[in-house]
């Protein structure tokens, strides 16, 4: 199973995105001592290869000295675990000095743009686009790989054609997120994307991707196909993540995921106490997450997609029901819609029928006038 540790140096952020649920004013900055204790905790916790993702808030607020110390502490102290790094940042605080530090460790960057400047700044605040693109240029100058996440809201989904064209014409990889409700927001559903609209958006992007297969990369469509054809979840939304994903908050508290950081009821332990898996399993947060797993087994047992969907994201499910576990991920309808669409198109291409189960790999000699699911799978295989 993949082992993923998210490090949250702060929940503070200089931007003020309208729909944000992962930042907090006045959040402290993580001390380097927390990193040292994280290393000591993980030395005895497990030995699997691990990916560390610096997330937030805005992780670059920790500054160059933090990363100059933290990265070697992690990579040298846990070298037996075969480390990989990543960072999610709006790029505002990226300087040549910081870029050089990240480049030394070949750290890929995830950032955020919601489309053309006017639309992006309407949702994320005036000046966001220019500041992010300035950081993007610094990243490119230092050879850093940057991919953007585009958050589709109840407002921006109306402009999906403009957004797709923006990413296509600018040669940017597209990864999308639906705007989620927030457990911290007094009006949590204002920007949230309706599940039916999200399902329609995914099918629209599947069509546009296949029309422009060699001109753009749409990571979500790639991931959905990988899940379906491998028979298992390959990204966090569709993975049974409990026990394999953790987040370390600015004070060293351990959470099931970065989405819960700052919420006391979801603290599982602290790196200072070097908890074992058994210690974490005694926490209420761990038990809630496992209740979700059991709930999925009961409620989704008859679904053809359960093996690789696993009920979607536990956070989505919990926040949709005001902190209670009363359902699966509310985007279940969207996931089912796009999975069914991919299966139907594949079967139609391969067999000329949508009523035959997926069986063997497609024959190499089969050619189609227009790129389809088989063409996309060939592209993924060649990569």
C-alpha positions in Angstrom: 0.0 0.0 0.0 1.2 3.6 -0.6 2.5 5.4 2.5 1.9 9.1 2.4 2.8 11.7 5.1 1.6 15.3 4.6 3.5 17.9 6.5 1.6 21.1 7.2 4.1 23.8 8.2 1.3 26.3 8.7 -2.4 26.8 8.1 -1.7 30.5 7.4 -1.9 31.7 3.8 -1.4 35.1 2.1 -4.3 34.6 -0.3 -8.0 34.6 0.6 -9.8 32.3 -1.8 -13.5 32.5 -1.5 -14.2 28.8 -1.0 -11.0 27.8 0.9 -11.4 25.4 3.8 -7.7 24.6 4.5 -6.3 27.9 5.9 -6.6 29.8 9.1 -5.5 33.3 10.1 -2.8 33.5 12.8 -1.7 29.9 12.4 1.8 29.3 13.8 4.8 28.2 11.7 6.1 24.7 12.3 9.4 24.5 14.1 12.3 22.4 12.8 12.0 20.4 16.1 8.7 19.0 14.8 10.5 17.7 11.7 13.2 16.0 13.9 10.4 14.4 16.0 8.7 13.3 12.8 11.8 11.5 11.7 12.2 9.8 15.1 8.5 8.7 15.0 8.7 7.3 11.5 12.0 5.4 12.1 10.1 2.9 14.2 6.6 3.3 12.7 7.0 1.4 9.4 9.7 0.9 6.7 7.7 1.2 3.5 8.7 3.8 0.8 7.1 7.1 1.7 6.0 10.3 0.0 6.2 13.5 1.9 3.9 16.3 0.7 4.3 19.8 2.1 0.8 21.3 2.2 -1.1 24.0 4.0 -2.3 26.7 4.2 0.7 28.0 2.3 3.8 25.8 3.1 6.3 28.3 1.6 5.5 30.7 4.5 7.9 28.5 6.5 10.8 30.1 4.5 14.0 28.8 3.0 15.8 28.1 6.2 13.0 25.7 7.2 13.4 23.7 4.0 17.1 23.9 4.0 17.1 22.0 7.3 13.9 19.9 6.9 14.7 18.2 3.6 18.1 16.7 4.6 16.7 15.8 8.0 14.0 13.7 6.4 16.0 12.3 3.5 19.0 11.3 5.5 17.2 10.3 8.7 14.7 8.1 6.8 16.9 7.0 3.8 16.0 3.3 4.5 12.4 4.2 3.5 13.1 5.4 -0.1 11.7 8.9 0.1 9.9 11.1 -2.4 8.8 14.7 -1.9 6.1 17.0 -3.3 4.7 20.4 -2.4 1.4 22.1 -2.9 1.7 25.9 -3.0 0.2 29.0 -4.6 3.8 30.0 -5.6 3.4 33.5 -4.2 6.4 33.1 -1.8 8.6 31.2 -4.2 12.0 33.0 -4.6 15.0 31.9 -6.6 16.6 30.8 -3.2 13.6 28.6 -2.4 13.4 27.3 -5.9 17.0 26.2 -5.9 16.4 24.3 -2.6 13.4 22.5 -4.1 15.3 21.8 -7.3 18.1 20.1 -5.4 15.6 17.5 -4.3 13.7 17.4 -7.6 10.4 18.3 -5.9 7.4 18.5 -8.1 5.0 21.4 -7.4 1.3 21.4 -7.4 -0.3 24.8 -7.6 -3.7 26.3 -8.3 -5.3 28.2 -11.1 -9.1 28.3 -11.8 -8.7 29.3 -15.4 -8.4 32.7 -17.2 -7.3 35.6 -15.1 -10.6 37.3 -14.6 -12.4 34.2 -13.6 -9.5 33.0 -11.4 -9.3 36.3 -9.5 -13.1 36.5 -9.1 -12.9 33.2 -7.1 -9.4 33.5 -5.6 -9.0 37.2 -5.1 -7.6 40.2 -7.1 -4.0 39.8 -8.0 -3.9 36.0 -7.4 -3.3 35.2 -11.0 -0.3 37.5 -11.5 1.4 36.5 -8.3 1.0 32.8 -9.1 2.3 33.2 -12.6 5.3 35.1 -11.4 6.1 32.2 -9.1 5.5 29.8 -12.0 8.1 31.6 -14.1 10.7 31.3 -11.2 9.9 27.6 -10.9 10.3 27.0 -14.6 13.6 28.9 -14.6 14.9 26.4 -12.0 13.7 23.4 -13.9 10.9 22.6 -11.5 7.8 20.7 -12.7 4.6 22.5 -12.0 1.1 21.2 -12.5 -2.0 23.2 -11.7 -5.2 22.1 -9.9 -8.3 23.9 -11.2 -11.2 24.1 -8.7 -14.6 24.1 -10.3 -17.3 25.8 -8.3 -21.0 26.2 -8.7 -20.2 29.5 -10.5 -17.2 28.5 -12.7 -18.7 25.3 -14.1 -20.8 27.5 -16.3 -17.5 28.5 -18.1 -16.1 25.1 -18.5 -15.4 25.7 -22.2 -13.3 28.8 -21.4 -11.4 27.0 -18.7 -10.6 24.0 -20.9 -9.4 26.3 -23.7 -7.2 28.3 -21.3 -5.4 25.1 -20.1 -5.1 23.8 -23.7 -3.8 27.0 -25.3 -1.3 27.6 -22.5 0.1 24.1 -22.6 -0.8 23.4 -19.0 -1.7 20.0 -17.5 -5.2 20.1 -16.0 -6.2 18.5 -12.7 -9.6 19.5 -11.4 -11.2 19.5 -8.0 -14.9 20.1 -7.3 -15.3 22.9 -4.7 -16.2 21.2 -1.4 -18.3 22.3 1.5 -16.3 23.1 4.6 -16.7 22.0 8.3 -15.3 25.4 9.2 -17.5 27.7 7.0 -20.8 29.3 8.2 -22.1 29.0 4.7 -20.4 25.7 3.6 -22.3 25.0 0.4 -22.2 28.5 -1.3 -19.4 27.5 -3.8 -19.8 23.7 -3.6 -20.2 22.0 -7.0 -23.4 19.9 -7.4 -22.6 16.2 -7.9 -24.8 15.9 -11.0 -23.0 18.9 -12.5 -19.6 17.4 -11.6 -20.5 14.2 -13.3 -21.5 16.1 -16.4 -18.3 18.1 -16.2 -16.2 14.9 -16.1 -17.9 13.5 -19.2 -17.4 16.9 -21.0 -13.7 16.8 -20.1 -13.5 13.2 -21.3 -14.8 14.2 -24.7 -12.5 17.2 -24.9 -9.5 15.1 -23.8 -10.1 12.5 -26.5 -10.5 15.3 -29.1 -7.1 16.7 -28.0 -5.4 13.6 -26.8 -1.9 14.6 -27.8 -2.2 18.3 -26.9 -3.1 18.2 -23.2 -3.0 16.0 -20.1 -6.1 15.7 -17.9 -4.9 13.9 -14.9 -8.3 13.1 -13.5 -9.4 11.2 -16.6 -6.1 9.4 -16.6 -6.5 8.4 -13.0 -10.1 7.3 -13.4 -9.1 5.0 -16.3 -6.2 3.6 -14.2 -8.5 2.8 -11.3 -11.0 1.1 -13.6 -8.6 -1.0 -15.6 -6.3 -1.9 -12.7 -9.3 -2.8 -10.5 -8.0 -0.7 -7.6 -7.9 2.9 -6.4 -4.8 4.7 -7.6 -5.4 8.2 -6.2 -6.4 9.3 -2.7 -10.1 9.9 -3.4 -10.5 6.2 -4.3 -8.0 4.6 -1.9 -8.7 2.9 1.4 -6.3 5.5 2.9 -6.8 4.8 6.6 -3.5 3.8 8.2 -1.5 4.7 5.0 -2.0 8.4 4.9 -1.3 10.8 7.8 -0.9 14.6 8.2 1.4 16.3 10.7 0.1 19.7 11.8 2.2 22.8 12.7 2.2 21.7 16.4 3.1 18.1 15.6 -0.4 16.7 16.0 -1.2 13.7 13.8 -4.4 13.6 11.7 -5.9 11.1 9.2 -5.4 13.7 6.4 -4.5 17.3 5.8 -8.1 18.1 5.4 -8.7 17.6 9.1 -5.7 19.6 10.3 -6.7 22.2 12.9 -9.8 20.2 14.0 -9.1 18.9 17.5 -11.7 16.1 17.3 -9.6 14.5 14.5 -6.2 14.5 16.3 -4.9 11.0 16.6 -1.7 11.6 18.4 1.5 13.7 18.3 4.9 13.1 16.9 6.5 14.0 20.2 5.1 10.8 21.7 6.3 8.7 18.8 3.0 6.7 18.6 2.7 3.2 17.3 0.0 2.1 14.9 -1.8 0.6 17.9 -1.7 4.0 19.7 -3.2 5.8 16.8 -5.8 3.1 16.4 -7.1 3.9 19.9 -8.0 7.5 18.9 -11.6 8.5 18.2 -10.5 9.9 14.8 -9.1 6.5 13.7 -12.3 4.8 14.8 -14.5 7.3 12.8 -12.4 6.6 9.7 -12.8 2.9 10.1 -16.5 3.3 10.6 -16.6 4.9 7.2 -14.8 1.8 5.8 -17.4 -0.5 7.3 -20.2 1.8 6.2 -18.9 1.6 2.6 -18.8 -2.2 2.8 -22.4 -2.3 3.8 -23.9 0.4 1.6 -21.8 -0.1 -1.6 -21.5 -3.9 -1.6 -23.7 -4.3 -4.6 -22.0 -1.6 -6.7 -19.8 -2.7 -9.6 -17.3 0.0 -8.9 -16.7 -0.7 -5.2 -13.3 -2.3 -5.6 -11.6 0.8 -7.0 -14.0 3.5 -5.7 -14.3 2.5 -2.0 -17.1 5.1 -1.4 -14.9 8.0 -2.4 -13.4 10.4 0.2 -14.2 10.1 3.9 -13.8 13.8 4.4 -16.3 14.6 1.7 -18.7 12.1 3.3 -18.3 13.6 6.8 -18.5 17.2 5.8 -21.6 16.7 3.6 -23.4 15.5 6.7 -22.3 18.3 9.1 -19.6 16.2 10.7 -21.6 13.0 11.0 -21.1 9.7 9.2 -24.5 9.2 7.5 -23.4 8.5 3.9 -20.7 8.0 1.4 -18.9 10.7 -0.6 -21.7 12.9 -2.0 -19.9 12.9 -5.4 -20.8 9.2 -5.6 -23.3 9.9 -8.4 -20.5 11.8 -10.4 -18.0 8.9 -9.9 -20.6 6.3 -11.0 -21.5 8.4 -14.0 -18.0 8.8 -15.4 -17.0 5.2 -14.5 -20.1 3.9 -16.3 -19.3 6.1 -19.3 -15.7 4.9 -19.6 -16.8 1.2 -19.4 -19.6 1.7 -21.9 -17.3 3.4 -24.4 -14.6 0.8 -24.0 -17.0 -2.0 -24.6 -18.5 -0.3 -27.6 -15.0 0.2 -29.1 -13.9 -3.3 -28.4 -17.0 -5.3 -28.9 -19.5 -3.0 -30.5 -21.8 -3.5 -27.4 -22.1 -1.9 -24.0 -23.5 -5.0 -22.4 -20.3 -7.1 -22.2 -18.1 -7.1 -19.2 -14.5 -5.8 -19.5 -12.3 -8.8 -20.1 -9.0 -9.1 -21.8 -6.7 -6.2 -23.1 -7.7 -4.7 -26.4 -6.3 -6.1 -29.5 -3.4 -4.0 -30.8 -4.6 -4.1 -34.4 -7.9 -2.4 -33.7 -8.0 1.1 -35.1 -10.6 3.8 -34.8 -11.2 6.9 -36.9 -11.3 9.0 -33.7 -9.3 8.6 -30.5 -11.3 6.7 -27.9 -10.8 5.0 -24.5 -8.4 2.4 -26.1 -6.3 5.2 -27.6 -6.1 6.8 -24.1 -5.1 3.5 -22.5 -2.4 3.1 -25.1 -1.2 6.6 -24.3 -1.1 5.8 -20.6 0.7 2.5 -21.2 3.3 4.2 -23.4 4.0 6.7 -20.6 
